[in-house]
Amino acid sequence: MMSTLGKYSNSFMTLLMLLVFTGMVIVASRYPAGARFMPYVLGFPAIALCLLQLFLDARERHLTKSNVKTELEIAEEQASRVVGHAVHFDVGNTLVGEEGLDPREQIRREMIAWGYFLALIIGIILFGFHIAVPVFLVVFLRYRAMASWRMTLGLTAISTIILFFAFEHLLHIPLHTGFITDAVKDMLGIGD
């Protein structure tokens, strides 16, 4: 029972967050342009990340199931050859490697996820979208998702271009430039 719950708990939490962010964006769509800025700025990237996480969770479950099934079939075939008749192993409902995580490891992983989320929000507030989003994507994809540098930089470039084009050109919503970024621009005399 525990492994069944553990198998889907991450996806359940991601789905819950997806519903919250989607609801926030839907409600904000009725606000005047200035008032819907922050819900859009936080909501759309969060929705995209939730969808990506759900895809990755489903892919991992699919790969795990197909790898276990393939290994199990190979073992059954080998045992059938040895004993001279068909052999079927009863492995139960748990998949190999999914006996459950140590509670401390689960808490550590959740703290890392919250750390990434809060770092993104603080980065956006302090440095703005133009700096925080690409930095966040590079750090997350390279060090958390273990993507290659080529994939990390490619996905970051594509995502950043799409995000900025969608907000600034399609929706005509100026993105927050960040308090520190604004202060540095003012000190250097650089204006928009």
PyMOL CGO cylinders between C-alpha atoms (Angstrom):
from pymol import cmd
from pymol.cgo import CYLINDER

trace = [
    CYLINDER, 0.00, 0.00, 0.00, 2.79, 2.41, 0.91, 0.3, 1, 1, 1, 1, 1, 1,
    CYLINDER, 2.79, 2.41, 0.91, 4.61, 1.90, -2.39, 0.3, 1, 1, 1, 1, 1, 1,
    CYLINDER, 4.61, 1.90, -2.39, 1.40, 2.50, -4.32, 0.3, 1, 1, 1, 1, 1, 1,
    CYLINDER, 1.40, 2.50, -4.32, 0.86, 5.76, -2.46, 0.3, 1, 1, 1, 1, 1, 1,
    CYLINDER, 0.86, 5.76, -2.46, 4.50, 6.77, -2.86, 0.3, 1, 1, 1, 1, 1, 1,
    CYLINDER, 4.50, 6.77, -2.86, 4.39, 6.01, -6.56, 0.3, 1, 1, 1, 1, 1, 1,
    CYLINDER, 4.39, 6.01, -6.56, 1.69, 8.62, -7.22, 0.3, 1, 1, 1, 1, 1, 1,
    CYLINDER, 1.69, 8.62, -7.22, 2.18, 11.11, -4.35, 0.3, 1, 1, 1, 1, 1, 1,
    CYLINDER, 2.18, 11.11, -4.35, 4.59, 13.31, -6.32, 0.3, 1, 1, 1, 1, 1, 1,
    CYLINDER, 4.59, 13.31, -6.32, 2.23, 13.42, -9.30, 0.3, 1, 1, 1, 1, 1, 1,
    CYLINDER, 2.23, 13.42, -9.30, -0.72, 14.16, -7.01, 0.3, 1, 1, 1, 1, 1, 1,
    CYLINDER, -0.72, 14.16, -7.01, 1.09, 17.11, -5.45, 0.3, 1, 1, 1, 1, 1, 1,
    CYLINDER, 1.09, 17.11, -5.45, 2.16, 18.38, -8.88, 0.3, 1, 1, 1, 1, 1, 1,
    CYLINDER, 2.16, 18.38, -8.88, -1.41, 18.05, -10.15, 0.3, 1, 1, 1, 1, 1, 1,
    CYLINDER, -1.41, 18.05, -10.15, -2.69, 19.94, -7.11, 0.3, 1, 1, 1, 1, 1, 1,
    CYLINDER, -2.69, 19.94, -7.11, -0.18, 22.74, -7.76, 0.3, 1, 1, 1, 1, 1, 1,
    CYLINDER, -0.18, 22.74, -7.76, -1.18, 22.77, -11.45, 0.3, 1, 1, 1, 1, 1, 1,
    CYLINDER, -1.18, 22.77, -11.45, -4.83, 23.26, -10.46, 0.3, 1, 1, 1, 1, 1, 1,
    CYLINDER, -4.83, 23.26, -10.46, -3.93, 26.09, -8.07, 0.3, 1, 1, 1, 1, 1, 1,
    CYLINDER, -3.93, 26.09, -8.07, -1.83, 27.94, -10.64, 0.3, 1, 1, 1, 1, 1, 1,
    CYLINDER, -1.83, 27.94, -10.64, -4.37, 27.39, -13.41, 0.3, 1, 1, 1, 1, 1, 1,
    CYLINDER, -4.37, 27.39, -13.41, -7.13, 28.71, -11.17, 0.3, 1, 1, 1, 1, 1, 1,
    CYLINDER, -7.13, 28.71, -11.17, -5.00, 31.71, -10.30, 0.3, 1, 1, 1, 1, 1, 1,
    CYLINDER, -5.00, 31.71, -10.30, -4.45, 32.52, -13.98, 0.3, 1, 1, 1, 1, 1, 1,
    CYLINDER, -4.45, 32.52, -13.98, -8.12, 32.05, -14.84, 0.3, 1, 1, 1, 1, 1, 1,
    CYLINDER, -8.12, 32.05, -14.84, -9.24, 34.33, -12.01, 0.3, 1, 1, 1, 1, 1, 1,
    CYLINDER, -9.24, 34.33, -12.01, -6.57, 36.90, -12.92, 0.3, 1, 1, 1, 1, 1, 1,
    CYLINDER, -6.57, 36.90, -12.92, -7.75, 36.99, -16.53, 0.3, 1, 1, 1, 1, 1, 1,
    CYLINDER, -7.75, 36.99, -16.53, -10.75, 39.03, -15.34, 0.3, 1, 1, 1, 1, 1, 1,
    CYLINDER, -10.75, 39.03, -15.34, -8.52, 41.64, -13.64, 0.3, 1, 1, 1, 1, 1, 1,
    CYLINDER, -8.52, 41.64, -13.64, -7.43, 44.89, -15.29, 0.3, 1, 1, 1, 1, 1, 1,
    CYLINDER, -7.43, 44.89, -15.29, -4.10, 44.68, -17.16, 0.3, 1, 1, 1, 1, 1, 1,
    CYLINDER, -4.10, 44.68, -17.16, -1.97, 46.05, -14.32, 0.3, 1, 1, 1, 1, 1, 1,
    CYLINDER, -1.97, 46.05, -14.32, -3.55, 43.85, -11.67, 0.3, 1, 1, 1, 1, 1, 1,
    CYLINDER, -3.55, 43.85, -11.67, -3.14, 40.59, -13.58, 0.3, 1, 1, 1, 1, 1, 1,
    CYLINDER, -3.14, 40.59, -13.58, 0.57, 41.13, -14.14, 0.3, 1, 1, 1, 1, 1, 1,
    CYLINDER, 0.57, 41.13, -14.14, 1.90, 39.20, -11.12, 0.3, 1, 1, 1, 1, 1, 1,
    CYLINDER, 1.90, 39.20, -11.12, -0.55, 36.27, -11.31, 0.3, 1, 1, 1, 1, 1, 1,
    CYLINDER, -0.55, 36.27, -11.31, 0.34, 35.85, -15.00, 0.3, 1, 1, 1, 1, 1, 1,
    CYLINDER, 0.34, 35.85, -15.00, 4.05, 36.21, -14.38, 0.3, 1, 1, 1, 1, 1, 1,
    CYLINDER, 4.05, 36.21, -14.38, 4.00, 33.55, -11.68, 0.3, 1, 1, 1, 1, 1, 1,
    CYLINDER, 4.00, 33.55, -11.68, 1.19, 31.41, -13.06, 0.3, 1, 1, 1, 1, 1, 1,
    CYLINDER, 1.19, 31.41, -13.06, 2.25, 30.68, -16.63, 0.3, 1, 1, 1, 1, 1, 1,
    CYLINDER, 2.25, 30.68, -16.63, 5.82, 29.52, -15.84, 0.3, 1, 1, 1, 1, 1, 1,
    CYLINDER, 5.82, 29.52, -15.84, 4.50, 27.49, -12.89, 0.3, 1, 1, 1, 1, 1, 1,
    CYLINDER, 4.50, 27.49, -12.89, 1.88, 25.84, -15.12, 0.3, 1, 1, 1, 1, 1, 1,
    CYLINDER, 1.88, 25.84, -15.12, 4.57, 24.98, -17.66, 0.3, 1, 1, 1, 1, 1, 1,
    CYLINDER, 4.57, 24.98, -17.66, 6.83, 23.51, -14.96, 0.3, 1, 1, 1, 1, 1, 1,
    CYLINDER, 6.83, 23.51, -14.96, 3.95, 21.47, -13.50, 0.3, 1, 1, 1, 1, 1, 1,
    CYLINDER, 3.95, 21.47, -13.50, 3.12, 20.06, -16.93, 0.3, 1, 1, 1, 1, 1, 1,
    CYLINDER, 3.12, 20.06, -16.93, 6.77, 19.22, -17.49, 0.3, 1, 1, 1, 1, 1, 1,
    CYLINDER, 6.77, 19.22, -17.49, 6.97, 17.48, -14.11, 0.3, 1, 1, 1, 1, 1, 1,
    CYLINDER, 6.97, 17.48, -14.11, 3.82, 15.45, -14.79, 0.3, 1, 1, 1, 1, 1, 1,
    CYLINDER, 3.82, 15.45, -14.79, 5.29, 14.36, -18.12, 0.3, 1, 1, 1, 1, 1, 1,
    CYLINDER, 5.29, 14.36, -18.12, 8.59, 13.38, -16.46, 0.3, 1, 1, 1, 1, 1, 1,
    CYLINDER, 8.59, 13.38, -16.46, 6.76, 11.44, -13.71, 0.3, 1, 1, 1, 1, 1, 1,
    CYLINDER, 6.76, 11.44, -13.71, 4.66, 9.54, -16.24, 0.3, 1, 1, 1, 1, 1, 1,
    CYLINDER, 4.66, 9.54, -16.24, 7.72, 8.80, -18.35, 0.3, 1, 1, 1, 1, 1, 1,
    CYLINDER, 7.72, 8.80, -18.35, 9.65, 7.52, -15.32, 0.3, 1, 1, 1, 1, 1, 1,
    CYLINDER, 9.65, 7.52, -15.32, 6.78, 5.25, -14.27, 0.3, 1, 1, 1, 1, 1, 1,
    CYLINDER, 6.78, 5.25, -14.27, 6.47, 3.91, -17.83, 0.3, 1, 1, 1, 1, 1, 1,
    CYLINDER, 6.47, 3.91, -17.83, 10.22, 3.26, -18.12, 0.3, 1, 1, 1, 1, 1, 1,
    CYLINDER, 10.22, 3.26, -18.12, 10.35, 1.61, -14.71, 0.3, 1, 1, 1, 1, 1, 1,
    CYLINDER, 10.35, 1.61, -14.71, 7.41, -0.67, -15.50, 0.3, 1, 1, 1, 1, 1, 1,
    CYLINDER, 7.41, -0.67, -15.50, 8.74, -1.67, -18.91, 0.3, 1, 1, 1, 1, 1, 1,
    CYLINDER, 8.74, -1.67, -18.91, 12.27, -2.29, -17.56, 0.3, 1, 1, 1, 1, 1, 1,
    CYLINDER, 12.27, -2.29, -17.56, 10.97, -4.47, -14.72, 0.3, 1, 1, 1, 1, 1, 1,
    CYLINDER, 10.97, -4.47, -14.72, 8.69, -6.39, -17.05, 0.3, 1, 1, 1, 1, 1, 1,
    CYLINDER, 8.69, -6.39, -17.05, 11.51, -7.02, -19.51, 0.3, 1, 1, 1, 1, 1, 1,
    CYLINDER, 11.51, -7.02, -19.51, 13.88, -8.22, -16.78, 0.3, 1, 1, 1, 1, 1, 1,
    CYLINDER, 13.88, -8.22, -16.78, 11.14, -10.38, -15.29, 0.3, 1, 1, 1, 1, 1, 1,
    CYLINDER, 11.14, -10.38, -15.29, 10.37, -11.98, -18.64, 0.3, 1, 1, 1, 1, 1, 1,
    CYLINDER, 10.37, -11.98, -18.64, 14.06, -12.75, -19.18, 0.3, 1, 1, 1, 1, 1, 1,
    CYLINDER, 14.06, -12.75, -19.18, 14.30, -14.39, -15.76, 0.3, 1, 1, 1, 1, 1, 1,
    CYLINDER, 14.30, -14.39, -15.76, 11.15, -16.44, -16.41, 0.3, 1, 1, 1, 1, 1, 1,
    CYLINDER, 11.15, -16.44, -16.41, 12.52, -17.63, -19.76, 0.3, 1, 1, 1, 1, 1, 1,
    CYLINDER, 12.52, -17.63, -19.76, 15.83, -18.65, -18.19, 0.3, 1, 1, 1, 1, 1, 1,
    CYLINDER, 15.83, -18.65, -18.19, 14.10, -20.49, -15.35, 0.3, 1, 1, 1, 1, 1, 1,
    CYLINDER, 14.10, -20.49, -15.35, 11.76, -22.20, -17.85, 0.3, 1, 1, 1, 1, 1, 1,
    CYLINDER, 11.76, -22.20, -17.85, 14.75, -23.51, -19.82, 0.3, 1, 1, 1, 1, 1, 1,
    CYLINDER, 14.75, -23.51, -19.82, 16.42, -24.83, -16.68, 0.3, 1, 1, 1, 1, 1, 1,
    CYLINDER, 16.42, -24.83, -16.68, 13.37, -26.71, -15.29, 0.3, 1, 1, 1, 1, 1, 1,
    CYLINDER, 13.37, -26.71, -15.29, 11.90, -27.75, -18.64, 0.3, 1, 1, 1, 1, 1, 1,
    CYLINDER, 11.90, -27.75, -18.64, 8.44, -26.17, -18.28, 0.3, 1, 1, 1, 1, 1, 1,
    CYLINDER, 8.44, -26.17, -18.28, 6.89, -22.71, -18.11, 0.3, 1, 1, 1, 1, 1, 1,
    CYLINDER, 6.89, -22.71, -18.11, 7.70, -20.77, -14.97, 0.3, 1, 1, 1, 1, 1, 1,
    CYLINDER, 7.70, -20.77, -14.97, 5.95, -17.56, -13.88, 0.3, 1, 1, 1, 1, 1, 1,
    CYLINDER, 5.95, -17.56, -13.88, 7.18, -15.47, -10.99, 0.3, 1, 1, 1, 1, 1, 1,
    CYLINDER, 7.18, -15.47, -10.99, 4.71, -13.73, -8.73, 0.3, 1, 1, 1, 1, 1, 1,
    CYLINDER, 4.71, -13.73, -8.73, 6.32, -10.41, -7.87, 0.3, 1, 1, 1, 1, 1, 1,
    CYLINDER, 6.32, -10.41, -7.87, 3.38, -8.66, -6.26, 0.3, 1, 1, 1, 1, 1, 1,
    CYLINDER, 3.38, -8.66, -6.26, 2.44, -5.05, -6.76, 0.3, 1, 1, 1, 1, 1, 1,
    CYLINDER, 2.44, -5.05, -6.76, 5.73, -3.34, -5.94, 0.3, 1, 1, 1, 1, 1, 1,
    CYLINDER, 5.73, -3.34, -5.94, 8.23, -2.49, -8.61, 0.3, 1, 1, 1, 1, 1, 1,
    CYLINDER, 8.23, -2.49, -8.61, 11.93, -3.01, -8.07, 0.3, 1, 1, 1, 1, 1, 1,
    CYLINDER, 11.93, -3.01, -8.07, 13.44, 0.06, -6.38, 0.3, 1, 1, 1, 1, 1, 1,
    CYLINDER, 13.44, 0.06, -6.38, 10.07, 1.46, -5.24, 0.3, 1, 1, 1, 1, 1, 1,
    CYLINDER, 10.07, 1.46, -5.24, 9.93, 0.11, -1.72, 0.3, 1, 1, 1, 1, 1, 1,
    CYLINDER, 9.93, 0.11, -1.72, 9.67, 3.69, -0.50, 0.3, 1, 1, 1, 1, 1, 1,
    CYLINDER, 9.67, 3.69, -0.50, 12.14, 6.35, 0.50, 0.3, 1, 1, 1, 1, 1, 1,
    CYLINDER, 12.14, 6.35, 0.50, 13.53, 6.96, 3.92, 0.3, 1, 1, 1, 1, 1, 1,
    CYLINDER, 13.53, 6.96, 3.92, 11.42, 9.74, 5.49, 0.3, 1, 1, 1, 1, 1, 1,
    CYLINDER, 11.42, 9.74, 5.49, 14.55, 11.90, 5.90, 0.3, 1, 1, 1, 1, 1, 1,
    CYLINDER, 14.55, 11.90, 5.90, 15.35, 11.49, 2.20, 0.3, 1, 1, 1, 1, 1, 1,
    CYLINDER, 15.35, 11.49, 2.20, 11.77, 12.40, 1.28, 0.3, 1, 1, 1, 1, 1, 1,
    CYLINDER, 11.77, 12.40, 1.28, 11.96, 15.55, 3.43, 0.3, 1, 1, 1, 1, 1, 1,
    CYLINDER, 11.96, 15.55, 3.43, 15.35, 16.42, 1.90, 0.3, 1, 1, 1, 1, 1, 1,
    CYLINDER, 15.35, 16.42, 1.90, 13.92, 16.14, -1.61, 0.3, 1, 1, 1, 1, 1, 1,
    CYLINDER, 13.92, 16.14, -1.61, 10.89, 18.25, -0.72, 0.3, 1, 1, 1, 1, 1, 1,
    CYLINDER, 10.89, 18.25, -0.72, 13.13, 20.91, 0.83, 0.3, 1, 1, 1, 1, 1, 1,
    CYLINDER, 13.13, 20.91, 0.83, 15.20, 21.01, -2.36, 0.3, 1, 1, 1, 1, 1, 1,
    CYLINDER, 15.20, 21.01, -2.36, 12.04, 21.43, -4.47, 0.3, 1, 1, 1, 1, 1, 1,
    CYLINDER, 12.04, 21.43, -4.47, 10.79, 24.24, -2.23, 0.3, 1, 1, 1, 1, 1, 1,
    CYLINDER, 10.79, 24.24, -2.23, 14.25, 25.81, -2.34, 0.3, 1, 1, 1, 1, 1, 1,
    CYLINDER, 14.25, 25.81, -2.34, 14.16, 25.91, -6.13, 0.3, 1, 1, 1, 1, 1, 1,
    CYLINDER, 14.16, 25.91, -6.13, 10.65, 27.38, -6.13, 0.3, 1, 1, 1, 1, 1, 1,
    CYLINDER, 10.65, 27.38, -6.13, 11.44, 30.06, -3.55, 0.3, 1, 1, 1, 1, 1, 1,
    CYLINDER, 11.44, 30.06, -3.55, 14.75, 30.90, -5.27, 0.3, 1, 1, 1, 1, 1, 1,
    CYLINDER, 14.75, 30.90, -5.27, 12.85, 31.47, -8.51, 0.3, 1, 1, 1, 1, 1, 1,
    CYLINDER, 12.85, 31.47, -8.51, 10.33, 33.79, -6.84, 0.3, 1, 1, 1, 1, 1, 1,
    CYLINDER, 10.33, 33.79, -6.84, 13.02, 35.74, -4.94, 0.3, 1, 1, 1, 1, 1, 1,
    CYLINDER, 13.02, 35.74, -4.94, 15.17, 35.91, -8.08, 0.3, 1, 1, 1, 1, 1, 1,
    CYLINDER, 15.17, 35.91, -8.08, 12.28, 37.33, -10.08, 0.3, 1, 1, 1, 1, 1, 1,
    CYLINDER, 12.28, 37.33, -10.08, 11.51, 39.93, -7.43, 0.3, 1, 1, 1, 1, 1, 1,
    CYLINDER, 11.51, 39.93, -7.43, 15.12, 41.02, -6.99, 0.3, 1, 1, 1, 1, 1, 1,
    CYLINDER, 15.12, 41.02, -6.99, 16.60, 40.60, -10.48, 0.3, 1, 1, 1, 1, 1, 1,
    CYLINDER, 16.60, 40.60, -10.48, 13.55, 40.42, -12.74, 0.3, 1, 1, 1, 1, 1, 1,
    CYLINDER, 13.55, 40.42, -12.74, 12.43, 37.89, -15.29, 0.3, 1, 1, 1, 1, 1, 1,
    CYLINDER, 12.43, 37.89, -15.29, 15.11, 38.60, -17.87, 0.3, 1, 1, 1, 1, 1, 1,
    CYLINDER, 15.11, 38.60, -17.87, 17.83, 37.44, -15.49, 0.3, 1, 1, 1, 1, 1, 1,
    CYLINDER, 17.83, 37.44, -15.49, 16.09, 35.09, -13.03, 0.3, 1, 1, 1, 1, 1, 1,
    CYLINDER, 16.09, 35.09, -13.03, 14.24, 32.83, -15.46, 0.3, 1, 1, 1, 1, 1, 1,
    CYLINDER, 14.24, 32.83, -15.46, 17.25, 31.86, -17.62, 0.3, 1, 1, 1, 1, 1, 1,
    CYLINDER, 17.25, 31.86, -17.62, 19.47, 31.39, -14.55, 0.3, 1, 1, 1, 1, 1, 1,
    CYLINDER, 19.47, 31.39, -14.55, 16.81, 29.26, -12.86, 0.3, 1, 1, 1, 1, 1, 1,
    CYLINDER, 16.81, 29.26, -12.86, 16.29, 27.10, -15.94, 0.3, 1, 1, 1, 1, 1, 1,
    CYLINDER, 16.29, 27.10, -15.94, 20.02, 26.50, -16.42, 0.3, 1, 1, 1, 1, 1, 1,
    CYLINDER, 20.02, 26.50, -16.42, 20.56, 25.59, -12.76, 0.3, 1, 1, 1, 1, 1, 1,
    CYLINDER, 20.56, 25.59, -12.76, 17.44, 23.41, -12.55, 0.3, 1, 1, 1, 1, 1, 1,
    CYLINDER, 17.44, 23.41, -12.55, 17.94, 21.55, -15.83, 0.3, 1, 1, 1, 1, 1, 1,
    CYLINDER, 17.94, 21.55, -15.83, 21.66, 21.00, -15.40, 0.3, 1, 1, 1, 1, 1, 1,
    CYLINDER, 21.66, 21.00, -15.40, 21.92, 20.13, -11.72, 0.3, 1, 1, 1, 1, 1, 1,
    CYLINDER, 21.92, 20.13, -11.72, 18.49, 18.80, -10.79, 0.3, 1, 1, 1, 1, 1, 1,
    CYLINDER, 18.49, 18.80, -10.79, 17.29, 17.18, -14.02, 0.3, 1, 1, 1, 1, 1, 1,
    CYLINDER, 17.29, 17.18, -14.02, 20.87, 16.17, -14.94, 0.3, 1, 1, 1, 1, 1, 1,
    CYLINDER, 20.87, 16.17, -14.94, 20.45, 17.33, -18.54, 0.3, 1, 1, 1, 1, 1, 1,
    CYLINDER, 20.45, 17.33, -18.54, 23.48, 17.76, -20.77, 0.3, 1, 1, 1, 1, 1, 1,
    CYLINDER, 23.48, 17.76, -20.77, 24.84, 21.24, -21.32, 0.3, 1, 1, 1, 1, 1, 1,
    CYLINDER, 24.84, 21.24, -21.32, 23.61, 21.20, -24.91, 0.3, 1, 1, 1, 1, 1, 1,
    CYLINDER, 23.61, 21.20, -24.91, 20.05, 20.30, -23.85, 0.3, 1, 1, 1, 1, 1, 1,
    CYLINDER, 20.05, 20.30, -23.85, 20.16, 22.70, -20.90, 0.3, 1, 1, 1, 1, 1, 1,
    CYLINDER, 20.16, 22.70, -20.90, 21.23, 25.69, -22.96, 0.3, 1, 1, 1, 1, 1, 1,
    CYLINDER, 21.23, 25.69, -22.96, 18.91, 24.80, -25.85, 0.3, 1, 1, 1, 1, 1, 1,
    CYLINDER, 18.91, 24.80, -25.85, 15.82, 24.38, -23.66, 0.3, 1, 1, 1, 1, 1, 1,
    CYLINDER, 15.82, 24.38, -23.66, 16.68, 27.51, -21.70, 0.3, 1, 1, 1, 1, 1, 1,
    CYLINDER, 16.68, 27.51, -21.70, 17.04, 29.58, -24.87, 0.3, 1, 1, 1, 1, 1, 1,
    CYLINDER, 17.04, 29.58, -24.87, 13.82, 28.25, -26.40, 0.3, 1, 1, 1, 1, 1, 1,
    CYLINDER, 13.82, 28.25, -26.40, 11.80, 28.61, -23.18, 0.3, 1, 1, 1, 1, 1, 1,
    CYLINDER, 11.80, 28.61, -23.18, 13.09, 32.10, -22.48, 0.3, 1, 1, 1, 1, 1, 1,
    CYLINDER, 13.09, 32.10, -22.48, 12.34, 33.32, -26.00, 0.3, 1, 1, 1, 1, 1, 1,
    CYLINDER, 12.34, 33.32, -26.00, 8.82, 31.84, -25.92, 0.3, 1, 1, 1, 1, 1, 1,
    CYLINDER, 8.82, 31.84, -25.92, 8.11, 33.26, -22.45, 0.3, 1, 1, 1, 1, 1, 1,
    CYLINDER, 8.11, 33.26, -22.45, 9.29, 36.77, -23.27, 0.3, 1, 1, 1, 1, 1, 1,
    CYLINDER, 9.29, 36.77, -23.27, 7.66, 36.81, -26.69, 0.3, 1, 1, 1, 1, 1, 1,
    CYLINDER, 7.66, 36.81, -26.69, 4.34, 35.60, -25.24, 0.3, 1, 1, 1, 1, 1, 1,
    CYLINDER, 4.34, 35.60, -25.24, 4.25, 38.18, -22.44, 0.3, 1, 1, 1, 1, 1, 1,
    CYLINDER, 4.25, 38.18, -22.44, 5.82, 41.22, -24.01, 0.3, 1, 1, 1, 1, 1, 1,
    CYLINDER, 5.82, 41.22, -24.01, 4.61, 40.92, -27.61, 0.3, 1, 1, 1, 1, 1, 1,
    CYLINDER, 4.61, 40.92, -27.61, 1.46, 38.81, -27.63, 0.3, 1, 1, 1, 1, 1, 1,
    CYLINDER, 1.46, 38.81, -27.63, -0.07, 39.78, -24.29, 0.3, 1, 1, 1, 1, 1, 1,
    CYLINDER, -0.07, 39.78, -24.29, 1.59, 43.24, -24.16, 0.3, 1, 1, 1, 1, 1, 1,
    CYLINDER, 1.59, 43.24, -24.16, 2.47, 42.75, -20.51, 0.3, 1, 1, 1, 1, 1, 1,
    CYLINDER, 2.47, 42.75, -20.51, 5.80, 44.26, -19.46, 0.3, 1, 1, 1, 1, 1, 1,
    CYLINDER, 5.80, 44.26, -19.46, 7.78, 41.86, -17.32, 0.3, 1, 1, 1, 1, 1, 1,
    CYLINDER, 7.78, 41.86, -17.32, 9.09, 42.87, -13.91, 0.3, 1, 1, 1, 1, 1, 1,
    CYLINDER, 9.09, 42.87, -13.91, 12.71, 43.98, -14.27, 0.3, 1, 1, 1, 1, 1, 1,
    CYLINDER, 12.71, 43.98, -14.27, 13.69, 43.45, -10.62, 0.3, 1, 1, 1, 1, 1, 1,
    CYLINDER, 13.69, 43.45, -10.62, 14.40, 45.83, -7.79, 0.3, 1, 1, 1, 1, 1, 1,
    CYLINDER, 14.40, 45.83, -7.79, 18.17, 45.28, -7.79, 0.3, 1, 1, 1, 1, 1, 1,
    CYLINDER, 18.17, 45.28, -7.79, 18.35, 45.44, -11.57, 0.3, 1, 1, 1, 1, 1, 1,
    CYLINDER, 18.35, 45.44, -11.57, 16.40, 48.72, -11.56, 0.3, 1, 1, 1, 1, 1, 1,
    CYLINDER, 16.40, 48.72, -11.56, 18.67, 50.17, -8.85, 0.3, 1, 1, 1, 1, 1, 1,
    CYLINDER, 18.67, 50.17, -8.85, 21.81, 49.20, -10.79, 0.3, 1, 1, 1, 1, 1, 1,
    CYLINDER, 21.81, 49.20, -10.79, 20.36, 50.70, -14.00, 0.3, 1, 1, 1, 1, 1, 1,
    CYLINDER, 20.36, 50.70, -14.00, 19.56, 53.92, -12.15, 0.3, 1, 1, 1, 1, 1, 1,
    CYLINDER, 19.56, 53.92, -12.15, 23.08, 54.11, -10.69, 0.3, 1, 1, 1, 1, 1, 1,
    CYLINDER, 23.08, 54.11, -10.69, 24.62, 53.57, -14.13, 0.3, 1, 1, 1, 1, 1, 1,
    CYLINDER, 24.62, 53.57, -14.13, 22.21, 55.99, -15.77, 0.3, 1, 1, 1, 1, 1, 1,
    CYLINDER, 22.21, 55.99, -15.77, 20.81, 53.34, -18.09, 0.3, 1, 1, 1, 1, 1, 1,
    CYLINDER, 20.81, 53.34, -18.09, 17.14, 53.94, -18.89, 0.3, 1, 1, 1, 1, 1, 1,
    CYLINDER, 17.14, 53.94, -18.89, 14.53, 51.95, -20.74, 0.3, 1, 1, 1, 1, 1, 1,
]
cmd.load_cgo(trace, "trace")
